[in-house]
Amino acid sequence: MARLGLIRKGSPLFSLFFPFFLSPLAHGEEEVQIRPLEAWNSFFAGQETKRHFTLSSPFPFKGKLAWRLSLKEGTIARGEVAVSLEQDNPQQVGIHLKLPHLKEGVSLGTELSLTAYEDETDEPAASRTERIWILTENPFAERQEWLKGLQIRLFDPVGMTEKALQSLEIPFESVYHFAYNANSVPGCTIVGEGASLEKGNLCRSLLELAKKGETILCLAPADGVFVLQDDKADEQVPLAIHLRRNDLIQELDKRLDATAWPPDGTLQTKGVVLAESREVGQVLAEVVSGYPGWPWLEMKFESGGSLSLCGFSVIEKWNDTPTPRFLLLALLERGTPASDPVP
């Protein structure tokens, strides 16, 4: 029986197999890798933007990166960028996109395809495909009657939320304190982004209103501590408490970015954590900065009212991406009695 031995350097077998061991195929790699630098894929209609990618190769590579933005019906835009890669030295490539204008109420789900070609060959060295959503500036444009029916009351000591709502002609009444009125019809109260809930014991006041049937949405408050349960108090306790993370965003609307928002990638400003209380039998939810706090807290009451805290940077990123605007619409729809809550 023949004995198996090592392939020695200088032997014919070594000369035959050595180039293979150095090739990317031997290690299960593509020759060229295409990786995105931005993790968001939703843009305003009519917007001009740049998408950035890094290209890398374990060997020198000279060629081009061809790209195409398309619908099923055909091509919206296309182009190519020259690429010259040194071994294991990534190159950043920018693609300029001029997105089409759309009528209000229309959205487009497009496909951005990228293919790297080496010079003097038509064979793709690498390829990548991304979903790009094009959304209009005003998701509320055709919802005016519904918005009026919500009877939105806005408490906004900081002032940023008021300007954002006014920019899209969302009707609201400004309020400066909270007090239950038995003669008033329950509506929707929005607490503007950055408001302090520790001042004037606002957390307790908001909970009382929610127990009476009001729908309350707090946008990334500066601080606050909510009593979720108090065994010693003879009060109405929530029927349900929901704590959610970023996955809620795409559960509400698959077109929206749930990983990162431009320009810096941050999408969560605030969150809540369950905190210990000095009082026996009390469960607290405390507002904290960002992760690992839960960016969504929702309490629903037997009266039909609810209190929700949204830690996403809805107002701060209002003009950077369409996602916050469409997210606010989805959250308001979620809070109305006619909409079904996400479990």
VMD Tcl script that draws the C-alpha trace (Angstrom):
set ca {
  {0.00 0.00 0.00}
  {1.36 3.41 -0.97}
  {2.17 5.70 1.96}
  {0.79 9.27 2.02}
  {3.33 11.97 2.79}
  {3.59 15.75 2.95}
  {3.76 17.77 -0.25}
  {7.28 19.12 -0.13}
  {8.28 22.56 -1.37}
  {9.83 22.36 -4.81}
  {7.98 19.21 -5.80}
  {5.70 19.11 -8.89}
  {2.62 18.74 -6.63}
  {3.67 21.81 -4.64}
  {3.92 23.87 -7.83}
  {0.50 22.64 -8.90}
  {-1.46 23.27 -5.67}
  {0.36 26.21 -3.99}
  {-1.39 28.95 -6.04}
  {-4.76 27.47 -5.04}
  {-3.96 27.71 -1.32}
  {-3.30 31.44 -1.75}
  {-6.49 32.15 -3.68}
  {-9.65 33.46 -2.01}
  {-11.57 30.43 -3.31}
  {-9.54 28.19 -1.01}
  {-10.86 30.13 1.98}
  {-14.45 30.42 0.79}
  {-14.14 34.16 0.03}
  {-15.32 36.28 -2.87}
  {-12.53 38.18 -4.55}
  {-14.29 41.52 -3.96}
  {-16.52 42.47 -1.02}
  {-19.13 45.28 -1.12}
  {-20.33 46.58 2.26}
  {-22.63 49.55 3.01}
  {-21.52 52.31 5.37}
  {-25.05 53.56 6.14}
  {-27.66 51.38 7.82}
  {-30.75 53.36 6.69}
  {-32.79 52.85 3.55}
  {-35.71 55.32 3.71}
  {-35.48 58.71 1.96}
  {-37.62 61.73 1.13}
  {-39.05 61.93 -2.39}
  {-37.14 64.47 -4.48}
  {-34.13 64.20 -2.18}
  {-30.56 64.17 -3.44}
  {-28.42 61.90 -1.31}
  {-25.23 59.88 -1.34}
  {-24.90 56.21 -0.46}
  {-21.44 55.10 0.62}
  {-19.90 51.66 0.32}
  {-16.53 50.09 1.02}
  {-14.97 47.72 -1.48}
  {-12.17 45.38 -0.49}
  {-10.24 42.55 -2.08}
  {-7.53 40.11 -0.90}
  {-5.78 40.81 -4.22}
  {-5.20 43.92 -6.34}
  {-8.34 44.75 -8.32}
  {-8.96 47.37 -10.99}
  {-12.33 47.88 -12.57}
  {-15.67 49.59 -11.92}
  {-18.71 49.51 -9.65}
  {-21.91 49.70 -11.69}
  {-25.15 50.63 -9.92}
  {-28.82 50.73 -10.88}
  {-31.87 52.09 -9.04}
  {-34.96 50.42 -10.43}
  {-38.60 49.43 -10.17}
  {-40.26 46.43 -11.72}
  {-41.36 48.77 -14.49}
  {-37.84 49.88 -15.36}
  {-34.76 51.90 -14.42}
  {-34.95 55.15 -12.44}
  {-31.22 55.94 -12.52}
  {-27.93 54.21 -13.18}
  {-24.22 54.93 -13.23}
  {-20.75 53.58 -12.55}
  {-17.68 54.47 -10.50}
  {-14.06 53.55 -11.25}
  {-12.47 51.31 -8.63}
  {-8.80 50.56 -8.01}
  {-8.09 48.37 -4.99}
  {-4.79 47.50 -3.43}
  {-4.43 44.20 -1.62}
  {-6.41 44.22 1.68}
  {-6.79 48.01 1.48}
  {-10.52 48.93 1.35}
  {-11.70 51.84 -0.80}
  {-14.74 53.99 -0.04}
  {-17.08 54.69 -2.93}
  {-19.94 57.19 -3.01}
  {-23.02 56.91 -5.21}
  {-25.05 60.05 -5.88}
  {-28.80 59.43 -6.02}
  {-31.38 61.96 -7.20}
  {-34.71 60.49 -6.11}
  {-37.95 61.19 -7.99}
  {-40.73 63.46 -6.71}
  {-43.98 61.77 -5.69}
  {-47.56 62.81 -5.09}
  {-48.66 62.94 -1.46}
  {-49.85 59.56 -0.26}
  {-47.61 57.65 -2.69}
  {-44.51 55.65 -1.76}
  {-42.05 53.70 -3.88}
  {-40.18 50.55 -2.94}
  {-37.14 50.49 -5.22}
  {-34.12 48.24 -5.63}
  {-30.52 49.46 -5.61}
  {-28.27 46.88 -7.24}
  {-24.46 47.14 -7.28}
  {-22.07 45.02 -9.32}
  {-18.27 45.11 -9.39}
  {-16.55 44.28 -12.70}
  {-12.84 43.84 -13.34}
  {-11.40 45.63 -16.37}
  {-11.76 43.80 -19.69}
  {-14.32 41.31 -18.40}
  {-18.09 41.10 -18.24}
  {-18.09 38.60 -15.40}
  {-19.27 40.10 -12.06}
  {-16.63 39.96 -9.33}
  {-19.21 40.79 -6.63}
  {-22.77 42.04 -6.35}
  {-25.16 43.41 -3.75}
  {-28.83 44.43 -3.69}
  {-30.59 46.80 -1.27}
  {-34.19 47.88 -0.78}
  {-34.64 51.68 -0.97}
  {-37.92 53.24 0.16}
  {-38.91 56.66 -1.22}
  {-41.51 58.43 0.95}
  {-43.23 61.81 0.74}
  {-42.64 64.63 3.22}
  {-46.14 64.69 4.71}
  {-47.76 61.38 5.68}
  {-50.62 63.36 7.30}
  {-51.62 65.20 4.10}
  {-54.71 63.10 3.44}
  {-55.61 62.52 7.10}
  {-56.88 65.92 8.18}
  {-60.40 64.84 9.14}
  {-59.04 61.93 11.14}
  {-56.53 64.22 12.87}
  {-59.28 66.66 13.87}
  {-61.21 63.76 15.38}
  {-58.26 62.90 17.61}
  {-58.60 66.26 19.41}
  {-54.85 66.53 19.97}
  {-53.72 68.53 22.99}
  {-50.04 69.43 23.01}
  {-47.98 70.10 26.14}
  {-44.62 71.33 24.85}
  {-42.53 73.47 27.20}
  {-39.43 72.99 25.01}
  {-41.16 74.14 21.80}
  {-39.58 71.77 19.24}
  {-42.61 69.49 18.88}
  {-44.95 72.44 18.26}
  {-42.83 73.60 15.31}
  {-42.69 70.07 13.87}
  {-46.47 69.60 14.01}
  {-47.10 73.04 12.56}
  {-44.77 72.30 9.63}
  {-47.17 69.54 8.52}
  {-50.36 71.44 9.49}
  {-51.29 68.88 12.16}
  {-54.16 70.46 14.18}
  {-53.68 70.70 17.95}
  {-54.57 72.76 21.00}
  {-51.73 73.93 23.24}
  {-52.14 73.13 26.95}
  {-50.02 74.29 29.87}
  {-51.28 72.14 32.75}
  {-53.14 68.88 33.30}
  {-56.39 68.58 35.18}
  {-59.24 66.13 34.71}
  {-62.52 67.64 33.57}
  {-65.52 65.32 33.82}
  {-67.28 67.28 31.06}
  {-64.43 67.03 28.53}
  {-64.37 64.34 25.82}
  {-61.29 62.07 26.04}
  {-58.82 62.88 23.29}
  {-55.12 62.53 22.57}
  {-52.48 64.34 24.59}
  {-48.94 64.62 23.22}
  {-46.15 65.58 25.61}
  {-43.47 67.30 23.54}
  {-39.97 65.90 23.16}
  {-37.53 66.91 25.90}
  {-40.15 67.85 28.52}
  {-39.34 67.18 32.16}
  {-41.98 64.93 33.75}
  {-40.50 65.34 37.23}
  {-41.66 68.96 37.42}
  {-45.07 69.40 38.99}
  {-45.53 65.65 39.50}
  {-46.51 65.28 35.84}
  {-46.05 61.51 35.80}
  {-48.88 61.08 38.29}
  {-51.11 63.60 36.51}
  {-50.64 61.86 33.16}
  {-51.41 58.46 34.68}
  {-54.61 59.81 36.19}
  {-55.73 61.19 32.83}
  {-54.98 57.86 31.11}
  {-57.07 56.03 33.73}
  {-59.97 58.38 32.86}
  {-59.80 57.47 29.16}
  {-57.24 59.88 27.66}
  {-54.71 58.63 25.08}
  {-51.31 60.02 26.08}
  {-48.09 59.91 24.06}
  {-44.87 61.19 25.65}
  {-42.09 61.85 23.15}
  {-38.60 61.23 24.60}
  {-39.06 63.09 27.92}
  {-36.01 64.47 29.70}
  {-36.79 62.57 32.91}
  {-39.57 61.00 34.92}
  {-40.57 58.03 37.07}
  {-43.90 56.24 36.59}
  {-45.48 54.01 39.21}
  {-46.55 50.94 37.26}
  {-48.06 49.18 40.27}
  {-48.62 50.00 43.94}
  {-50.01 47.18 46.07}
  {-50.88 49.60 48.89}
  {-52.86 52.05 46.75}
  {-56.51 51.51 45.94}
  {-56.14 52.58 42.32}
  {-56.88 51.26 38.85}
  {-53.94 49.17 37.61}
  {-53.09 48.78 33.91}
  {-54.82 46.00 32.01}
  {-51.60 45.50 30.04}
  {-48.06 46.83 29.99}
  {-45.94 46.51 26.84}
  {-42.18 47.06 26.66}
  {-40.75 46.99 23.15}
  {-37.50 47.66 21.32}
  {-36.69 48.79 17.76}
  {-38.54 45.88 16.17}
  {-41.79 47.72 16.91}
  {-40.96 50.26 14.15}
  {-41.06 47.80 11.25}
  {-43.93 45.93 12.84}
  {-45.90 49.16 12.52}
  {-44.57 50.02 9.04}
  {-42.14 47.81 7.11}
  {-40.91 50.78 5.05}
  {-39.28 52.49 8.04}
  {-35.71 52.21 9.30}
  {-35.44 50.33 12.59}
  {-31.65 50.04 12.93}
  {-30.23 53.54 12.45}
  {-31.33 57.05 11.42}
  {-29.24 59.68 9.63}
  {-27.04 61.52 9.92}
  {-25.21 59.88 12.86}
  {-27.03 56.55 13.13}
  {-28.74 57.37 16.45}
  {-32.46 56.64 16.64}
  {-33.05 56.25 20.38}
  {-32.63 59.21 22.74}
  {-34.46 57.92 25.79}
  {-35.78 54.70 27.27}
  {-37.27 53.25 30.43}
  {-35.88 50.72 32.88}
  {-37.69 48.92 35.66}
  {-36.39 50.40 38.90}
  {-36.48 49.39 42.56}
  {-38.61 51.39 44.95}
  {-38.09 52.07 48.64}
  {-41.81 51.39 49.07}
  {-42.69 47.71 49.37}
  {-45.05 46.59 46.60}
  {-44.20 49.38 44.17}
  {-42.96 48.75 40.63}
  {-41.42 51.78 38.90}
  {-40.46 52.67 35.34}
  {-37.68 55.27 35.24}
  {-36.74 57.37 32.21}
  {-33.04 56.99 31.29}
  {-30.81 58.08 28.44}
  {-30.82 55.71 25.46}
  {-29.93 52.05 25.48}
  {-30.28 49.72 27.41}
  {-33.56 51.39 28.34}
  {-36.66 50.16 26.51}
  {-37.58 52.76 23.83}
  {-41.29 51.93 24.04}
  {-43.50 51.67 27.13}
  {-47.26 51.34 26.79}
  {-49.87 51.04 29.54}
  {-53.52 50.34 28.69}
  {-56.39 50.86 31.11}
  {-59.92 49.52 31.49}
  {-61.32 52.95 30.62}
  {-59.91 52.66 27.09}
  {-57.20 55.19 27.89}
  {-53.49 54.57 27.50}
  {-50.15 56.11 28.38}
  {-47.19 55.51 26.06}
  {-43.60 56.66 26.24}
  {-41.61 56.78 23.00}
  {-37.83 57.02 23.40}
  {-37.08 57.31 19.66}
  {-35.71 60.65 18.41}
  {-38.88 61.53 16.52}
  {-38.66 65.33 16.72}
  {-34.87 65.61 16.82}
  {-34.62 63.70 13.50}
  {-37.83 65.16 12.00}
  {-36.07 66.72 9.00}
  {-33.30 64.11 8.53}
  {-35.38 61.16 7.39}
  {-39.05 60.41 6.67}
  {-39.07 57.59 9.25}
  {-39.90 59.78 12.33}
  {-42.87 61.41 10.60}
  {-44.35 58.11 9.43}
  {-43.59 56.59 12.82}
  {-45.56 59.34 14.60}
  {-48.51 58.65 12.27}
  {-48.31 54.93 13.08}
  {-48.12 55.60 16.83}
  {-51.17 57.88 16.71}
  {-53.05 55.23 14.73}
  {-52.00 52.63 17.29}
  {-53.34 54.74 20.13}
  {-56.80 55.34 18.68}
  {-59.61 53.05 19.93}
  {-60.31 51.82 16.40}
  {-56.80 50.47 15.90}
  {-55.67 47.09 17.14}
  {-52.68 47.17 19.55}
  {-49.55 45.25 18.72}
  {-49.05 42.60 21.43}
}
mol new
graphics top color blue
foreach p $ca { graphics top sphere $p radius 0.5 }
foreach p [lrange $ca 0 end-1] q [lrange $ca 1 end] { graphics top cylinder $p $q radius 0.2 }
display resetview
